[in-house]
Amino acid sequence: MTINHIASIPIGVYENNCFDEHDYFYNLEYHDNDKHFSRTKNTNIIENTKLKTWIQECINDYSYNCLATVQKLHITQSWCLKHFNREAEVYHHTHTNSIISGAYYIECNTNSSSLHFRSPSILARNQFDWQKKRRLLETQSWLWKNYEVFIKKGMLVLFPSNLEHYVEKKLDKDNRCVLSFNTWFDGPMGDEENLTLLKL
């Protein structure tokens, strides 16, 4: 039997070894958003930083290889979430009005909670349940309910903005700071000939 994957979802993982601007992001002005994290008041924090140049290069690479486009995307909004000596948890959510979203890890513990993505596959949802062999479940990725990315400092994770993601509640006190952002295409989107053109 040959099994073909027809609905793969690309998640891009990049690693940065330059932490020069990490203190800048970590020490920005934050306010408590809820009991689990604080968020920067400014939602355009990446402007005029060297880190933006590197992240933009990663976005260009991801969009070319995963979206099959040479049309550039730009960062529309950027913000940081900080968990300082508290339980880490971010609820299930997607990012609306965005094409590609990203999470860049400014600071995190070695045991920080992973970034989880929830599978959109109907085979992985809880609507039906049947007997499953654990050995097969480990290798049949189309049945996975979640995909887990184990994070570390300097890691950038890029993903489609409509992909549901979250951070599970962890009882260990966490010290971490995550730079998040959304993107949109530069200029018009689509094609006039194919009647799909969108422009301002």
C-alpha positions as CSV (number, residue, x, y, z in Angstrom):
1,M,0.0,0.0,0.0
2,T,1.1,3.5,-0.8
3,I,-0.1,6.3,1.5
4,N,-0.1,9.8,0.1
5,H,-0.3,12.9,2.3
6,I,-2.6,15.4,0.7
7,A,-3.1,17.9,3.5
8,S,0.3,18.5,5.0
9,I,0.6,21.7,7.1
10,P,4.1,23.2,7.0
11,I,5.6,24.5,10.3
12,G,8.9,26.2,9.8
13,V,11.6,26.1,12.6
14,Y,14.6,28.4,12.4
15,E,17.4,28.9,15.0
16,N,19.2,32.2,15.7
17,N,22.5,32.4,17.6
18,C,22.6,36.2,18.0
19,F,20.9,37.3,21.3
20,D,22.2,40.9,21.2
21,E,18.7,42.5,21.3
22,H,17.1,40.0,23.7
23,D,17.5,42.3,26.7
24,Y,15.8,45.1,24.8
25,F,12.6,43.0,24.2
26,Y,12.7,41.4,27.7
27,N,12.8,44.9,29.4
28,L,10.1,46.6,27.4
29,E,7.0,48.0,29.2
30,Y,4.5,45.2,29.9
31,H,1.1,45.1,31.5
32,D,-0.8,42.1,33.0
33,N,-3.2,40.7,30.4
34,D,-4.4,37.9,32.6
35,K,-3.2,35.7,35.4
36,H,-0.9,33.7,33.1
37,F,1.2,36.3,31.2
38,S,2.0,40.0,30.7
39,R,1.9,41.7,27.2
40,T,3.7,44.7,25.8
41,K,1.6,47.8,25.5
42,N,3.2,48.6,22.1
43,T,2.1,46.2,19.3
44,N,4.8,47.3,16.9
45,I,7.9,46.4,18.9
46,I,10.0,44.9,16.2
47,E,10.4,48.0,14.1
48,N,14.0,49.4,13.7
49,T,15.7,46.3,15.2
50,K,18.3,43.9,13.7
51,L,16.1,41.0,14.7
52,K,13.4,42.1,12.3
53,T,15.9,41.7,9.3
54,W,16.7,38.1,10.3
55,I,13.0,37.2,10.9
56,Q,12.0,38.8,7.5
57,E,14.6,36.6,5.8
58,C,13.0,33.6,7.5
59,I,9.5,34.7,6.4
60,N,10.8,35.1,2.8
61,D,12.2,31.6,2.9
62,Y,9.1,30.1,4.5
63,S,6.7,31.8,2.1
64,Y,8.7,30.8,-1.0
65,N,9.1,27.1,0.0
66,C,5.7,26.6,1.7
67,L,3.4,29.0,-0.1
68,A,5.1,28.8,-3.5
69,T,5.2,32.5,-3.8
70,V,7.9,35.2,-4.5
71,Q,5.5,37.9,-3.4
72,K,6.8,39.4,-0.2
73,L,4.9,39.5,3.1
74,H,5.6,42.1,5.8
75,I,5.0,42.1,9.5
76,T,1.8,43.9,10.4
77,Q,1.9,43.8,14.2
78,S,4.4,42.4,16.8
79,W,4.2,42.0,20.5
80,C,5.8,40.1,23.4
81,L,4.2,37.9,26.0
82,K,6.2,37.4,29.2
83,H,5.7,34.7,31.8
84,F,7.8,35.7,34.8
85,N,7.9,33.2,37.7
86,R,4.3,32.0,37.0
87,E,2.5,29.1,35.5
88,A,2.7,29.2,31.7
89,E,-0.5,28.8,29.7
90,V,-1.9,30.3,26.5
91,Y,-5.4,29.2,25.4
92,H,-6.3,27.6,22.1
93,H,-6.4,30.3,19.4
94,T,-5.7,31.3,15.8
95,H,-4.5,34.6,14.4
96,T,-7.1,36.4,12.2
97,N,-6.3,38.9,9.4
98,S,-2.9,37.3,8.9
99,I,-1.3,34.9,6.4
100,I,1.7,33.6,8.4
101,S,2.3,34.0,12.1
102,G,5.4,33.5,14.1
103,A,6.7,32.9,17.6
104,Y,10.3,33.8,18.5
105,Y,11.7,32.8,21.9
106,I,13.5,35.7,23.6
107,E,13.9,33.8,26.8
108,C,12.8,30.4,28.1
109,N,13.7,27.8,30.7
110,T,15.1,24.4,29.7
111,N,11.8,22.9,30.9
112,S,9.5,25.5,29.4
113,S,6.2,24.3,28.1
114,S,6.1,23.3,24.4
115,L,4.2,25.1,21.6
116,H,1.3,22.8,20.6
117,F,-0.5,22.8,17.3
118,R,-4.0,21.2,17.1
119,S,-4.5,19.1,14.0
120,P,-7.3,20.2,11.7
121,S,-7.7,16.7,10.3
122,I,-11.1,15.1,10.7
123,L,-9.4,11.8,11.4
124,A,-7.7,13.3,14.5
125,R,-10.7,15.1,16.0
126,N,-12.7,13.7,18.9
127,Q,-16.0,13.3,16.9
128,F,-15.5,9.5,16.7
129,D,-13.4,7.2,18.7
130,W,-12.3,3.7,17.8
131,Q,-9.8,1.1,19.1
132,K,-6.3,2.2,18.1
133,K,-2.9,0.4,18.3
134,R,-0.5,2.7,20.1
135,R,2.5,1.5,18.0
136,L,0.6,2.6,14.8
137,L,-0.5,5.9,16.3
138,E,3.1,6.8,16.9
139,T,3.9,6.6,13.2
140,Q,0.6,7.6,11.6
141,S,0.9,11.4,11.8
142,W,-2.5,12.0,10.2
143,L,-4.1,10.6,13.4
144,W,-2.1,12.8,15.7
145,K,-4.4,15.2,17.6
146,N,-1.5,17.6,18.4
147,Y,1.9,18.4,17.1
148,E,4.5,19.6,19.7
149,V,7.4,21.9,19.1
150,F,10.0,21.7,21.9
151,I,11.2,25.3,22.2
152,K,14.5,26.9,23.1
153,K,16.0,30.4,23.3
154,G,16.6,31.9,19.8
155,M,14.1,29.6,18.1
156,L,11.6,31.0,15.5
157,V,8.5,29.0,14.7
158,L,6.5,30.1,11.6
159,F,3.1,28.6,10.8
160,P,-0.2,29.4,8.9
161,S,-2.1,31.9,10.9
162,N,-5.3,29.9,10.8
163,L,-3.6,26.9,12.5
164,E,-4.9,26.5,16.1
165,H,-2.1,26.6,18.7
166,Y,-1.7,26.8,22.4
167,V,0.6,26.3,25.4
168,E,-0.5,23.8,28.0
169,K,-0.7,24.8,31.6
170,K,2.4,23.8,33.5
171,L,2.7,23.9,37.2
172,D,6.5,24.7,37.1
173,K,7.1,28.4,37.4
174,D,8.3,29.6,34.1
175,N,10.5,32.6,33.1
176,R,10.1,33.2,29.4
177,C,9.4,35.9,26.8
178,V,8.0,35.2,23.4
179,L,7.9,37.7,20.5
180,S,4.9,37.1,18.3
181,F,3.8,38.6,15.1
182,N,1.4,38.6,12.1
183,T,2.0,39.2,8.4
184,W,0.2,40.3,5.2
185,F,1.2,40.5,1.6
186,D,2.9,43.6,0.2
187,G,0.8,45.3,-2.4
188,P,-2.2,43.6,-4.2
189,M,-3.0,39.9,-3.6
190,G,-4.3,37.5,-6.2
191,D,-4.5,37.7,-9.9
192,E,-6.7,39.9,-12.1
193,E,-6.8,37.3,-14.9
194,N,-8.2,34.7,-12.6
195,L,-10.7,37.1,-11.0
196,T,-9.0,36.8,-7.5
197,L,-7.4,40.2,-7.3
198,L,-7.5,42.0,-3.9
199,K,-6.1,45.5,-3.6
200,L,-6.6,48.6,-1.5
